[in-house]
Amino acid sequence: QVQLVETGGGLVQAGGSLRLSCAASGSTRSITDMAWYRQAPGKQRELVASISSGGTTNYADSVKGRVTISRDSDKNTVYLQMNSLKPEDTAVYYCNAQYFNPLIRFSWGQGTQVTVSS
């Protein structure tokens, strides 16, 4: 199995920046794609950004140009650098990892709160 722990959330003013980190442990060699999702109050969980094992990235239209996802395979960690934050970015951010054990499985972190004040 794969366990994920997110850190780096907090309160920031609009226009500010935050960097979220997600550290993976357990069967990390079986991890393929990793991603960040977010869920705002009263809304469905949505994909923010994803990164494949080969480094291919994908971003939601709402965050393109403001957010960068990256991963350090040596540290089994994925990052989400968020700049020019807006109040509508306020949400709980969740890390997600796809891995094989031996079938495709998904692991979620516990989430980290990001609050952007106007």
C-alpha positions as CSV (number, residue, x, y, z in Angstrom):
1,Q,0.0,0.0,0.0
2,V,0.9,3.6,-0.4
3,Q,0.4,6.2,2.3
4,L,0.3,10.0,1.6
5,V,0.8,12.9,3.9
6,E,0.2,16.5,2.8
7,T,1.8,19.6,4.3
8,G,2.0,23.3,3.5
9,G,-1.5,24.5,3.6
10,G,-2.5,27.7,5.5
11,L,-4.0,31.1,5.3
12,V,-2.7,33.5,2.7
13,Q,-3.9,36.8,1.2
14,A,-5.1,37.1,-2.4
15,G,-2.1,37.3,-4.7
16,G,0.1,35.3,-2.4
17,S,1.8,32.0,-2.8
18,L,1.9,28.6,-1.1
19,R,3.7,25.4,-1.8
20,L,2.1,22.1,-0.8
21,S,4.0,19.0,-0.3
22,C,2.9,15.4,-0.4
23,A,5.2,12.7,0.9
24,A,4.6,9.1,-0.1
25,S,5.6,6.1,1.9
26,G,5.0,2.3,1.7
27,S,5.1,0.7,-1.8
28,T,6.4,3.8,-3.4
29,R,8.1,2.0,-6.3
30,S,4.7,1.0,-7.5
31,I,3.5,4.6,-7.9
32,T,2.8,5.9,-11.4
33,D,0.7,9.0,-11.7
34,M,0.3,11.5,-8.8
35,A,-2.1,14.4,-8.6
36,W,-3.6,17.1,-6.5
37,Y,-7.3,17.5,-6.1
38,R,-9.3,20.1,-4.1
39,Q,-12.7,20.3,-2.6
40,A,-14.4,23.5,-1.6
41,P,-17.4,23.6,0.7
42,G,-20.5,22.4,-1.0
43,K,-18.6,21.5,-4.2
44,Q,-17.4,18.3,-5.7
45,R,-13.8,17.3,-5.5
46,E,-11.9,18.4,-8.6
47,L,-8.6,17.8,-10.2
48,V,-6.1,20.6,-9.9
49,A,-3.0,19.1,-11.5
50,S,-1.5,15.7,-12.3
51,I,2.0,14.5,-13.1
52,S,2.9,11.1,-14.6
53,S,5.9,9.0,-13.7
54,G,7.6,10.4,-16.9
55,G,6.9,14.0,-15.9
56,T,4.0,14.8,-18.1
57,T,1.8,17.4,-16.4
58,N,-1.9,18.3,-16.7
59,Y,-3.6,21.3,-15.2
60,A,-7.2,22.4,-14.7
61,D,-8.0,25.4,-16.8
62,S,-8.8,27.4,-13.6
63,V,-5.2,27.2,-12.4
64,K,-3.2,27.2,-15.6
65,G,-0.4,29.7,-15.5
66,R,-0.6,30.0,-11.7
67,V,0.1,26.5,-10.5
68,T,3.1,24.2,-11.0
69,I,3.1,20.5,-10.1
70,S,6.4,18.7,-9.7
71,R,7.8,15.5,-8.2
72,D,11.0,14.4,-6.6
73,S,11.2,10.6,-7.1
74,D,14.2,10.3,-4.9
75,K,12.2,11.8,-2.0
76,N,8.9,10.2,-3.1
77,T,7.3,13.7,-2.8
78,V,5.1,15.7,-5.1
79,Y,4.8,19.4,-4.8
80,L,2.2,22.0,-5.8
81,Q,3.5,25.5,-6.2
82,M,0.6,27.9,-6.2
83,N,1.1,31.6,-7.1
84,S,-1.3,34.5,-7.6
85,L,-3.8,32.8,-5.3
86,K,-7.5,33.9,-5.4
87,P,-10.2,33.5,-2.9
88,E,-11.8,30.9,-5.1
89,D,-8.8,28.7,-4.6
90,T,-9.9,28.2,-1.0
91,A,-10.4,24.5,-0.5
92,V,-9.1,21.4,1.1
93,Y,-6.3,20.1,-1.1
94,Y,-5.8,16.3,-1.4
95,C,-2.9,14.4,-2.7
96,N,-3.6,11.3,-4.8
97,A,-1.4,8.5,-6.0
98,Q,-2.0,5.8,-8.5
99,Y,-0.1,2.6,-7.9
100,F,-0.1,-1.1,-8.8
101,N,-0.7,-3.7,-6.2
102,P,-0.9,-5.7,-8.5
103,L,-4.1,-4.1,-9.9
104,I,-4.4,-0.3,-10.2
105,R,-5.2,1.2,-6.9
106,F,-5.5,4.8,-5.6
107,S,-4.4,6.3,-2.4
108,W,-5.5,9.6,-0.9
109,G,-3.9,11.9,1.7
110,Q,-5.8,13.3,4.6
111,G,-6.0,16.8,3.0
112,T,-4.6,20.2,3.9
113,Q,-6.7,23.4,4.1
114,V,-5.8,26.3,1.9
115,T,-7.6,29.6,2.7
116,V,-7.2,32.7,0.6
117,S,-8.5,35.9,2.0
118,S,-9.6,38.8,-0.1
